[in-house]
Amino acid sequence: QVQLVESGGGLVQPGGSLSLSCAASGGIFSLYDMSWYRQDPGEQRELVAIITSGGSTNYQGSVKGRFTISRHNAKNTVYLQMNNLKPDDTAVYYCHAYQITGNAEVTYWGKGTLVSVSS
């Protein structure tokens, strides 16, 4: 069982920056593909960025060039650096861990951290 705990959310003005962290415990962190998702009330949860166990990254189009996902396997932590934030980035941000073991898919979610972008 893997536990994921997000931190770093808050209120920021448009154009500002925030750095989110997700600390993992209870599993072999380096084996998991790690992602950040976000969700507005009444909307579906959407993928923001992913970093694979091998270190490859991919981003949702609207955040490319502004957000950077990274991981530190020795610290069991994944990060999301968010720059030039826009009001549309306002959402609850969730950390996600994913692994395929044998024939089974294993997935875990954190409880989320709120990011509000407003003047």
Disulfide bonds with the S-S distance in Angstrom:
Cys22-Cys95 2.08
